[in-house]
Amino acid sequence: MVVTRFSRLQHLLLLQPRFQQSRVLRRPLIRTPTLIRSVMGSSSSSSSKLLFRQLFEKESSTYTYLLADISHPDKPALLIDPVDKTVDRDLKLINELGLKLVYAMNTHVHADHVTGTGLLKTKVPGVKSVISKASGSKADKFVEHGERVSIGDLYLEVRATPGHTAGCVTYVTGEGADQPQPRMAFTGDAVLIRGCGRTDFQGGCADQLYESVHSQIFTLPKDTLIYPAHDYKGFEVSTVGEEMQHNPRLTKDKETFKTIMTNLNLAYPKMIDVALPANMVCGLQDLLPSEAN
């Protein structure tokens, strides 16, 4: 009997380290939130050309996107929807990665933050600001529906998606075997993750937004990744297929959608009186001489 008890005790002691180790391995992994997100496409050779970063500005909940062709000798890059307050952060990252910034682009004239395009131009000689011709804003390069913006061997297709504002565009990565797959759509405020931008100012129109989304975004392949200009609930990326199925506004018929948008009763944008006039001149309004250095 003594031998038996000892054997059991010895057996339990031998098992104890394994039990403790198992508990450690089962402990949930806690991930530290990051303001810089790297998302790559498939493992194909065309996707390996693309360097992509998703960056976040917390005050306006704005996403800025960095794309570059790292297979090209110059490693040309562009920024989509940069924010003035995070220009130094963005340039530090670009320099660390050895990229050459070519374009600073906006999906539309923003009303909730001042764009960083003008400030970027003062800090990086040769950078060109880009916005839609329909926006009525100032920029170095105006784009229209169907045009392309190229960096190295990669390009973005311009799709006119007015409705949130009269000048909204969506930038979509190219199609074809030589372009990253799945495709990526930078939708600005036209499509948000499980939502969409308001339509009650800046020439907005619910009818027009509905038509834009359904004809220019929801016609893309369903695995196309959707990267919006903002998110307020912690989401980072969606797909065309997801939004076609789950977006609580854009899945409705047009008349229901228009009723929803009419009855949102949103507050007056707190930054619009500062941001809008600044963004109409590429974010250069009231730029102090010291800020240009």
Salt bridges, closest charged atoms under 4 A:
GLU59 OE1 - LYS85 NZ 2.63
ASP81 OD1 - HIS110 NE2 2.86
ASP88 OD1 - LYS123 NZ 3.47
ASP90 OD1 - ARG89 NH2 2.88
GLU96 OE2 - LYS92 NZ 2.48
ASP112 OD1 - HIS113 ND1 2.81
ASP112 OD2 - HIS230 NE2 3.04
ASP140 OD2 - LYS121 NZ 2.71
GLU157 OE2 - ARG159 NE 2.88
GLU157 OE1 - ARG183 NH2 3.07
GLU175 OE1 - ARG183 NH1 3.82
ASP189 OD2 - HIS108 NE2 3.80
ASP189 OD2 - HIS164 NE2 3.16
ASP189 OD1 - HIS230 NE2 3.48
ASP200 OD1 - ARG198 NE 2.70
ASP207 OD1 - LYS254 NZ 3.60
ASP207 OD2 - LYS258 NZ 3.52
GLU211 OE2 - LYS254 NZ 2.59
GLU236 OE1 - ARG37 NH1 2.97
GLU242 OE1 - ARG194 NH2 2.97
GLU243 OE2 - ARG194 NH1 2.48
GLU255 OE2 - LYS258 NZ 3.50
